[in-house]
Amino acid sequence: MTLEDTTGSTSGKTPGDGEAPGSGAPPEDDYLKRRALRRGSAGWLLLTGLGVAYVVSGDFSGWNIGLSKGGFGGLAVATVLMGAMYACLVFALAELSAILPTAGGGYGFARRALGTWGGFLTGTAILIEYVLAPAAISLFIGDYVESLGLFGLESGWPVYLVCFALFIGIHLWGVGEALRFSLVVTAIAVAALVVFAFGAFTDFHVDGLNDIPVDGEAFGSNSWLPFGLLGIWAAFPFGMWFFLGVEGVPLAAEEAKDPVRSMPKALAISLGVLVLLAVMTFFAATGARGAAAVQEAGNPLVVALQGDGEPTALSRFVNYAGLAGLVASFFSLIYAGSRQLFALSRAGYLPRFLSLTSRRKSPYLGLLVPGAIGFALAAGTGDGARMLNIAVFGATISYALMALSHIVLRRREPHLHRPYRTPGGIATSSTAFVLALSALVATFLVDRTAAFTALGVYVIALAYFAFYSRHHLVAKAPEEEFAALAAAEAELERG
C-alpha cells in the first residue's frame, strides 16, 4: 500500500482534476479545497429528519412481504430482532461518529479499526446499498404515480428520469436546502402514518393477525407461525425494512453543526421515532384487513383501509402520502450515496475526480454518476424487489463490519477520548454483529440470485482495490489522517 501526500504525482495534482496551474496554493491544500463540503449546514433537527427520511418509505410498502415468509408471528419476531440489531448498531455508531466526525461514516470507522481493507470492504458495501435502494424506490414512485392517475402518466423511464433529475438538482443546489426539503416531505409522510393508524385501528380485529393458512409440514408451525420457525429467519430482511438506512446519518458529520453532540442525539431520536412508526403501522395494517390480505400488496396501507371496495377520502390521502414517503427516502438515500462515494473517492479508494465539489460545495459527480447508474438499473431491469434485496445484502455486510470496528477500537484503544460512550459497550456492538451476520445469511433464503449478484459486484470492486487503488491512497484525506495518527501514537507507546 502507498499513502500519497495528496495525489501521488510530483506536481501534487491529480490528472483530470482541473486545478489551475500556478494557483500558489500548496498541493495538499488545493487538493482538499477542491473537495470541501459546506460545514455547519445541519443541526440535530435536520439530522433527525434525515434519519427518519432514509427509512419512512419502508412503512408504506415492502415490510408486508415478510408476512408471506413468516406470517404475523414470524415477521413480528423478526422485526423485534432486527430492531434490536439497529438499536445496538445505532448506539455503537453514535460513539464512533463522535470520535471520527467525517463524511466517510462507516468507511471511516472501519478504516481506523480494521485498516485499509476493512475500510474499503465497509465503504463498498454501504455504496451498494445506497446506489441500489434509490433505483428500486424510483420504480415504486412510478407505480404510485400510475395508480394515482397523476397527469395521466404511466410507470416507465420518463418518470424515473424526472425523479433522478429533479431531486439530484435540488441536492446540487446545496445541502442545507436539500435537507430542509427532505424534512418537510418526511413530516408529511409521518403525519400520514399517524392518520392511517387512527383510521385503521377503528376496524381492528385480533383474529385478522393470524389468518394465513398454516403449512403443516413446516417445523414448529402454528397459526401465529404458519411457516414454522424457519419463517422467522426468512422474514429478517423484511423486518429490516422498518429501519433500513438510519445508519446513514453519520455520513452527514462533516456538514453538521457540532457533530460530537448532535450526531448521537439525532441517531437516538430518529430510531425512537422509527420504532413507534413500525409498531403502529404493523399492527394497524394487519389487524384492519388481515395478514393474508396485505401480505403481497404493493400498497398495503391502502388495502388495509379499503380492501376491494371503493376508495375513501382516507385511503386516497394515505395513497398520496405514500408517494411523499417514497420521495423522502429516495431523496435522502441519494444524499447518503453521494457522501459515501465522495469520501471513498477523496481518499483514493475510488477514482479521485468523483470527489470534486462545486462552488456550492456539493459533490456533483458523486451525485450524477450514482444517479446515472441508478436510472439505468431502474429503466433497464424494472425489478425493484430484486434491487432492494441486493441493497439489503450490502447493508448487512456493512453492519457487521461497523459493529466489529466498535469492538476492535474498544479493545485496542481503550483510552481513546470518547465524548459519547455506547451503553453496554462491547456487549452491545457484539449483539449487533451476530444479528447482522444472521440477516446476511437470511438474504440467501429470500433471493439467492440477488445475493450472488451483489457478491459478484463486491468481488469486482475488491479486485480494483487489490490491484490498483490501495497503492494510490491519499494520506491527507481526513479518514487516512486519523488512521495515520493512531498508528503513530501506537508506535510511540511501543517505543
C-alpha positions as CSV (number, residue, x, y, z in Angstrom):
1,M,0.0,0.0,0.0
2,T,1.2,3.5,-0.8
3,L,-0.1,6.5,1.0
4,E,0.4,9.6,-1.2
5,D,0.6,13.0,0.3
6,T,-2.2,14.2,-1.9
7,T,-2.3,12.8,-5.4
8,G,0.7,10.6,-6.0
9,S,2.2,12.9,-8.6
10,T,5.3,15.0,-8.1
11,S,3.4,18.1,-9.0
12,G,0.8,17.4,-6.4
13,K,-2.0,17.5,-9.0
14,T,-4.5,14.7,-9.9
15,P,-4.8,14.4,-13.7
16,G,-8.3,15.4,-14.8
17,D,-9.0,17.4,-11.6
18,G,-8.8,20.7,-13.5
19,E,-6.7,22.6,-11.0
20,A,-5.4,25.9,-12.4
21,P,-1.6,25.9,-12.7
22,G,0.3,28.5,-10.8
23,S,-2.5,29.0,-8.2
24,G,0.1,29.4,-5.5
25,A,-1.7,27.1,-3.1
26,P,0.2,24.2,-1.6
27,P,-0.8,20.9,-3.4
28,E,-2.4,19.3,-0.3
29,D,-4.4,22.4,0.4
30,D,-5.5,22.7,-3.2
31,Y,-6.5,19.1,-3.3
32,L,-8.7,19.2,-0.3
33,K,-10.0,22.7,-1.2
34,R,-11.5,21.2,-4.4
35,R,-13.1,18.6,-2.2
36,A,-14.7,20.6,0.6
37,L,-18.3,20.2,1.9
38,R,-20.4,23.0,3.4
39,R,-19.8,22.7,7.1
40,G,-22.4,23.7,9.8
41,S,-25.4,23.2,7.5
42,A,-27.3,20.7,9.6
43,G,-28.3,20.8,13.3
44,W,-29.8,17.9,15.2
45,L,-33.3,18.5,13.9
46,L,-32.3,18.2,10.3
47,L,-30.1,15.2,11.1
48,T,-33.1,13.6,12.9
49,G,-35.3,14.3,9.9
50,L,-32.6,12.8,7.6
51,G,-32.5,9.6,9.7
52,V,-36.3,9.2,9.5
53,A,-36.4,10.1,5.8
54,Y,-34.0,7.3,4.9
55,V,-36.5,4.8,6.2
56,V,-40.0,6.1,6.1
57,S,-40.9,4.6,2.7
58,G,-40.4,1.2,4.3
59,D,-43.5,1.8,6.4
60,F,-45.7,2.3,3.3
61,S,-44.6,-0.8,1.4
62,G,-42.2,-3.7,1.4
63,W,-42.3,-4.9,5.0
64,N,-45.6,-6.7,4.4
65,I,-44.0,-9.3,2.1
66,G,-42.4,-10.6,5.3
67,L,-45.9,-11.9,6.2
68,S,-45.7,-14.3,3.2
69,K,-42.4,-15.6,4.6
70,G,-43.1,-15.9,8.3
71,G,-46.7,-15.0,9.0
72,F,-47.6,-12.4,11.6
73,G,-45.7,-14.1,14.4
74,G,-42.6,-14.8,12.3
75,L,-42.5,-11.2,11.0
76,A,-43.1,-9.8,14.5
77,V,-40.2,-11.8,16.0
78,A,-38.0,-10.8,13.0
79,T,-38.9,-7.2,13.4
80,V,-38.1,-7.3,17.2
81,L,-34.7,-8.9,16.5
82,M,-33.9,-6.6,13.6
83,G,-35.0,-3.6,15.7
84,A,-32.6,-4.8,18.5
85,M,-29.8,-5.0,15.9
86,Y,-30.4,-1.5,14.7
87,A,-30.7,-0.2,18.3
88,C,-27.3,-1.8,19.2
89,L,-25.8,-0.6,15.9
90,V,-27.0,3.0,16.4
91,F,-25.6,3.2,19.9
92,A,-22.2,1.9,18.6
93,L,-22.3,4.4,15.6
94,A,-23.1,7.3,18.0
95,E,-19.9,6.6,19.8
96,L,-17.9,6.1,16.6
97,S,-19.3,9.3,14.9
98,A,-18.4,11.4,18.0
99,I,-14.8,10.0,17.7
100,L,-14.5,10.4,13.9
101,P,-16.9,13.0,12.6
102,T,-16.1,12.7,8.9
103,A,-18.1,12.2,5.7
104,G,-16.8,8.7,5.5
105,G,-19.2,7.4,8.1
106,G,-18.9,3.6,8.3
107,Y,-15.9,3.5,6.0
108,G,-14.0,5.9,8.2
109,F,-14.8,3.9,11.3
110,A,-13.7,0.6,9.7
111,R,-10.6,2.3,8.2
112,R,-9.5,3.3,11.7
113,A,-10.2,0.0,13.3
114,L,-9.7,-2.6,10.5
115,G,-7.2,-1.0,8.2
116,T,-7.5,-0.1,4.5
117,W,-9.0,-3.4,3.5
118,G,-11.7,-3.1,6.3
119,G,-12.4,0.4,5.2
120,F,-12.9,-0.5,1.6
121,L,-15.0,-3.5,2.4
122,T,-17.3,-1.4,4.5
123,G,-17.5,1.6,2.2
124,T,-18.2,-0.6,-0.8
125,A,-21.0,-2.5,1.0
126,I,-22.6,0.8,2.0
127,L,-22.3,2.2,-1.5
128,I,-24.1,-0.9,-2.9
129,E,-26.9,-0.3,-0.5
130,Y,-27.2,3.4,-1.3
131,V,-27.0,3.1,-5.1
132,L,-29.4,0.2,-5.4
133,A,-32.1,1.4,-3.0
134,P,-32.9,4.7,-4.8
135,A,-33.1,2.8,-8.1
136,A,-35.7,0.4,-6.6
137,I,-37.7,3.3,-5.0
138,S,-37.9,5.1,-8.3
139,L,-39.8,2.1,-9.6
140,F,-42.2,2.3,-6.7
141,I,-42.7,6.0,-7.2
142,G,-43.6,5.2,-10.9
143,D,-46.1,2.7,-9.7
144,Y,-47.7,5.2,-7.3
145,V,-47.8,7.9,-10.0
146,E,-49.6,5.5,-12.3
147,S,-52.0,4.1,-9.7
148,L,-53.0,7.6,-8.7
149,G,-53.5,8.7,-12.3
150,L,-51.2,11.8,-11.8
151,F,-51.1,13.8,-15.1
152,G,-52.1,10.6,-16.9
153,L,-48.5,9.3,-16.6
154,E,-47.7,5.6,-16.6
155,S,-44.8,4.0,-14.8
156,G,-41.7,4.0,-17.1
157,W,-38.4,5.5,-17.8
158,P,-39.7,9.1,-18.3
159,V,-41.0,9.1,-14.7
160,Y,-37.7,7.6,-13.4
161,L,-35.7,10.2,-15.3
162,V,-37.7,13.0,-13.8
163,C,-37.2,11.6,-10.3
164,F,-33.5,11.5,-10.6
165,A,-33.1,14.8,-12.5
166,L,-35.4,16.8,-10.2
167,F,-34.1,15.5,-6.9
168,I,-30.4,15.4,-7.8
169,G,-30.9,19.0,-9.0
170,I,-32.1,20.0,-5.5
171,H,-29.0,18.3,-4.0
172,L,-26.8,20.2,-6.4
173,W,-28.4,23.5,-5.2
174,G,-27.0,22.9,-1.7
175,V,-27.0,20.6,1.3
176,G,-28.9,23.0,3.6
177,E,-31.7,23.4,1.1
178,A,-31.8,19.7,0.3
179,L,-32.1,18.6,4.0
180,R,-34.8,21.2,4.7
181,F,-36.8,19.9,1.7
182,S,-36.3,16.3,3.0
183,L,-37.5,17.4,6.5
184,V,-40.8,18.8,5.1
185,V,-41.6,15.8,2.9
186,T,-40.7,13.4,5.8
187,A,-43.0,15.3,8.2
188,I,-45.9,14.9,5.7
189,A,-45.2,11.2,5.4
190,V,-45.0,10.7,9.2
191,A,-48.3,12.6,9.7
192,A,-49.9,10.4,7.2
193,L,-48.8,7.3,9.0
194,V,-50.3,8.6,12.2
195,V,-53.6,9.4,10.5
196,F,-53.6,6.0,8.8
197,A,-53.2,4.3,12.2
198,F,-56.1,6.1,13.8
199,G,-58.3,5.2,10.8
200,A,-57.2,1.5,10.7
201,F,-57.4,0.9,14.4
202,T,-61.2,1.7,14.3
203,D,-61.6,-1.5,12.3
204,F,-59.0,-3.6,14.2
205,H,-59.7,-7.4,14.6
206,V,-57.3,-9.6,16.5
207,D,-58.3,-12.7,14.5
208,G,-57.0,-11.0,11.3
209,L,-53.4,-11.1,12.6
210,N,-53.1,-14.9,12.1
211,D,-55.4,-15.7,9.2
212,I,-52.7,-17.0,6.9
213,P,-53.1,-20.8,6.2
214,V,-50.7,-23.0,8.2
215,D,-48.1,-25.1,6.4
216,G,-48.4,-28.3,8.3
217,E,-45.1,-29.6,7.0
218,A,-43.1,-26.7,8.4
219,F,-41.3,-27.4,11.7
220,G,-42.9,-25.6,14.6
221,S,-45.8,-24.2,12.5
222,N,-49.0,-22.9,14.1
223,S,-51.5,-20.2,13.4
224,W,-49.0,-17.5,14.6
225,L,-46.1,-19.1,12.8
226,P,-47.7,-20.6,9.7
227,F,-44.3,-21.3,8.0
228,G,-42.6,-22.6,11.1
229,L,-39.5,-21.4,12.9
230,L,-37.5,-21.1,9.7
231,G,-40.1,-18.5,8.6
232,I,-38.8,-16.1,11.4
233,W,-35.3,-16.2,9.8
234,A,-36.7,-15.8,6.2
235,A,-38.5,-12.7,7.4
236,F,-35.4,-10.9,8.7
237,P,-34.8,-8.8,5.6
238,F,-38.4,-7.5,5.7
239,G,-38.2,-6.7,9.4
240,M,-35.2,-4.6,8.4
241,W,-37.3,-2.5,6.1
242,F,-38.7,-0.7,9.1
243,F,-35.2,0.6,9.9
244,L,-33.0,0.2,6.8
245,G,-31.0,3.3,6.2
246,V,-31.0,5.0,9.6
247,E,-27.3,4.1,9.9
248,G,-26.6,6.6,7.2
249,V,-26.9,9.6,9.5
250,P,-23.2,9.8,10.3
251,L,-22.5,10.4,6.6
252,A,-23.6,14.0,7.3
253,A,-21.0,14.5,10.0
254,E,-18.8,17.0,8.1
255,E,-21.8,19.1,7.2
256,A,-23.3,19.0,10.7
257,K,-23.3,21.7,13.5
258,D,-21.4,20.4,16.5
259,P,-21.4,16.7,15.2
260,V,-20.0,15.4,18.5
261,R,-23.2,16.4,20.3
262,S,-25.8,16.5,17.5
263,M,-25.0,13.1,15.9
264,P,-25.7,10.8,18.9
265,K,-28.8,12.8,19.7
266,A,-30.1,12.6,16.1
267,L,-29.4,8.9,15.9
268,A,-31.2,8.1,19.1
269,I,-34.3,10.3,18.4
270,S,-34.7,9.1,14.8
271,L,-34.5,5.4,15.9
272,G,-37.1,6.1,18.6
273,V,-39.5,7.6,16.0
274,L,-38.9,4.7,13.6
275,V,-39.7,2.1,16.3
276,L,-43.0,3.8,17.2
277,L,-44.0,4.1,13.5
278,A,-43.1,0.4,12.9
279,V,-45.2,-0.9,15.8
280,M,-48.1,1.3,14.9
281,T,-48.1,0.5,11.2
282,F,-47.5,-3.2,11.6
283,F,-50.4,-3.8,14.0
284,A,-52.8,-1.3,12.3
285,A,-52.4,-2.7,8.8
286,T,-52.6,-6.4,9.6
287,G,-55.4,-6.0,12.2
288,A,-57.6,-3.9,10.0
289,R,-57.8,-6.1,6.9
290,G,-55.9,-9.3,7.9
291,A,-52.4,-10.6,7.3
292,A,-53.5,-12.6,4.3
293,A,-55.0,-9.6,2.5
294,V,-51.9,-7.4,2.8
295,Q,-49.1,-9.9,2.6
296,E,-48.3,-9.3,-1.1
297,A,-49.9,-5.9,-1.7
298,G,-47.9,-3.2,-3.4
299,N,-49.7,-0.6,-1.2
300,P,-50.6,-2.5,2.0
301,L,-51.8,0.6,3.9
302,V,-54.4,1.4,1.2
303,V,-55.5,-2.2,1.0
304,A,-55.9,-2.2,4.8
305,L,-58.2,0.8,4.6
306,Q,-60.4,-0.1,1.7
307,G,-59.8,-3.7,0.8
308,D,-61.5,-4.5,-2.5
309,G,-64.0,-1.7,-2.0
310,E,-64.2,1.8,-3.4
311,P,-61.5,4.4,-2.5
312,T,-62.4,6.5,0.5
313,A,-61.1,10.0,1.4
314,L,-58.8,8.5,4.0
315,S,-57.4,5.8,1.6
316,R,-56.7,8.5,-1.1
317,F,-54.9,10.7,1.4
318,V,-52.7,7.8,2.6
319,N,-52.1,6.9,-1.1
320,Y,-50.8,10.4,-1.9
321,A,-48.8,10.4,1.4
322,G,-47.3,7.1,0.4
323,L,-45.8,8.9,-2.6
324,A,-44.4,11.5,-0.2
325,G,-42.8,8.8,1.9
326,L,-41.2,7.3,-1.2
327,V,-39.9,10.7,-2.3
328,A,-38.4,11.3,1.2
329,S,-36.5,8.1,1.2
330,F,-35.4,8.4,-2.4
331,F,-34.2,11.9,-1.9
332,S,-32.3,11.2,1.3
333,L,-30.7,7.9,0.0
334,I,-29.3,9.9,-2.9
335,Y,-27.7,12.1,-0.4
336,A,-26.2,9.2,1.6
337,G,-24.8,7.5,-1.5
338,S,-23.2,10.7,-2.8
339,R,-21.4,11.3,0.6
340,Q,-20.1,7.8,0.8
341,L,-18.8,7.9,-2.8
342,F,-17.3,11.4,-2.0
343,A,-15.4,10.1,1.0
344,L,-14.1,6.9,-0.8
345,S,-13.0,9.0,-3.8
346,R,-11.4,11.8,-1.8
347,A,-9.2,9.2,0.0
348,G,-8.3,7.5,-3.3
349,Y,-10.2,4.2,-2.9
350,L,-12.2,5.2,-6.0
351,P,-11.2,7.5,-8.9
352,R,-10.4,10.9,-7.3
353,F,-12.3,13.0,-9.8
354,L,-15.6,11.7,-8.3
355,S,-15.0,13.7,-5.1
356,L,-14.7,17.2,-6.8
357,T,-17.2,19.7,-5.3
358,S,-18.9,22.6,-7.0
359,R,-19.0,26.3,-5.9
360,R,-22.0,25.4,-3.7
361,K,-19.9,22.7,-2.0
362,S,-21.9,19.8,-3.5
363,P,-20.0,16.7,-4.8
364,Y,-21.6,17.0,-8.2
365,L,-20.0,13.9,-9.8
366,G,-20.8,12.0,-6.6
367,L,-24.4,12.8,-7.3
368,L,-24.5,12.5,-11.0
369,V,-22.6,9.2,-11.5
370,P,-24.6,7.1,-9.0
371,G,-27.8,8.8,-10.3
372,A,-27.0,7.7,-13.8
373,I,-26.3,4.1,-12.7
374,G,-29.5,4.0,-10.6
375,F,-31.6,5.4,-13.5
376,A,-30.0,2.8,-15.9
377,L,-30.8,0.0,-13.5
378,A,-34.4,1.1,-12.9
379,A,-35.1,1.6,-16.6
380,G,-33.2,-1.5,-17.7
381,T,-34.5,-4.1,-15.2
382,G,-37.7,-2.8,-13.8
383,D,-37.2,-5.3,-10.8
384,G,-37.5,-3.2,-7.7
385,A,-37.8,-6.1,-5.3
386,R,-34.5,-7.7,-6.5
387,M,-32.6,-4.4,-6.3
388,L,-33.8,-3.9,-2.7
389,N,-32.6,-7.4,-1.9
390,I,-29.2,-6.5,-3.3
391,A,-29.3,-3.4,-1.2
392,V,-30.1,-5.4,1.9
393,F,-27.1,-7.7,1.2
394,G,-24.7,-4.8,1.1
395,A,-26.3,-3.3,4.2
396,T,-25.9,-6.4,6.3
397,I,-22.2,-6.7,5.4
398,S,-21.6,-3.1,6.4
399,Y,-23.5,-3.5,9.7
400,A,-21.3,-6.5,10.7
401,L,-18.1,-4.6,9.8
402,M,-19.2,-1.4,11.6
403,A,-20.1,-3.3,14.8
404,L,-16.8,-5.2,14.6
405,S,-15.0,-1.8,14.3
406,H,-16.6,-0.6,17.5
407,I,-15.4,-3.8,19.2
408,V,-11.8,-3.5,17.9
409,L,-11.5,0.1,18.9
410,R,-12.8,-0.5,22.4
411,R,-10.2,-3.3,22.9
412,R,-7.3,-1.8,21.1
413,E,-7.7,1.9,22.1
414,P,-9.5,1.8,25.4
415,H,-8.1,5.3,26.4
416,L,-9.3,7.0,23.2
417,H,-11.3,10.1,24.0
418,R,-15.0,9.2,23.7
419,P,-17.4,12.2,24.1
420,Y,-20.2,9.7,23.9
421,R,-20.0,6.1,25.1
422,T,-22.2,3.2,23.9
423,P,-24.4,1.9,26.7
424,G,-23.4,-1.7,27.3
425,G,-20.1,-1.3,25.5
426,I,-18.7,-4.3,23.6
427,A,-21.8,-6.4,24.6
428,T,-24.0,-4.0,22.6
429,S,-21.9,-4.0,19.4
430,S,-21.4,-7.8,19.7
431,T,-25.1,-8.3,19.6
432,A,-25.4,-6.1,16.5
433,F,-22.6,-8.1,14.9
434,V,-24.2,-11.5,15.5
435,L,-27.6,-10.3,14.3
436,A,-26.1,-8.7,11.2
437,L,-24.5,-11.9,10.2
438,S,-27.7,-13.8,10.7
439,A,-29.5,-11.2,8.5
440,L,-26.8,-11.6,5.8
441,V,-27.4,-15.4,5.7
442,A,-31.2,-14.7,5.5
443,T,-30.8,-12.8,2.2
444,F,-29.9,-16.1,0.6
445,L,-33.1,-17.6,1.9
446,V,-35.1,-14.8,0.2
447,D,-33.4,-14.4,-3.2
448,R,-30.2,-16.3,-4.0
449,T,-29.9,-14.6,-7.4
450,A,-29.9,-11.1,-5.8
451,A,-27.4,-12.2,-3.1
452,F,-24.9,-13.8,-5.6
453,T,-25.3,-10.7,-7.9
454,A,-24.3,-8.5,-5.1
455,L,-21.4,-10.8,-4.2
456,G,-20.2,-10.6,-7.8
457,V,-20.2,-6.8,-7.8
458,Y,-18.3,-6.9,-4.5
459,V,-15.6,-9.2,-6.0
460,I,-15.1,-6.9,-9.0
461,A,-14.7,-3.9,-6.6
462,L,-12.3,-5.7,-4.4
463,A,-10.2,-6.6,-7.5
464,Y,-9.9,-2.9,-8.4
465,F,-8.8,-2.1,-4.8
466,A,-6.3,-5.0,-4.7
467,F,-4.6,-4.3,-8.0
468,Y,-4.8,-0.5,-8.1
469,S,-6.4,1.9,-5.7
470,R,-4.8,0.5,-2.4
471,H,-1.4,1.6,-3.9
472,H,-2.7,5.2,-4.5
473,L,-4.4,6.3,-1.3
474,V,-4.4,9.9,-0.3
475,A,-2.7,10.5,3.0
476,K,-4.3,13.9,3.6
477,A,-7.9,12.6,3.4
478,P,-9.4,13.0,6.9
479,E,-10.1,9.3,7.4
480,E,-6.5,8.4,6.4
481,E,-5.0,11.1,8.7
482,F,-7.0,9.8,11.7
483,A,-5.6,6.3,11.0
484,A,-2.1,7.5,10.5
485,L,-2.2,9.5,13.8
486,A,-3.5,6.4,15.6
487,A,-0.6,4.3,14.1
488,A,2.0,6.9,15.1
489,E,0.6,7.1,18.7
490,A,0.7,3.3,18.9
491,E,4.3,3.3,17.7
492,L,5.3,5.8,20.3
493,E,3.7,3.8,23.1
494,R,5.5,0.7,22.0
495,G,8.8,2.6,21.9
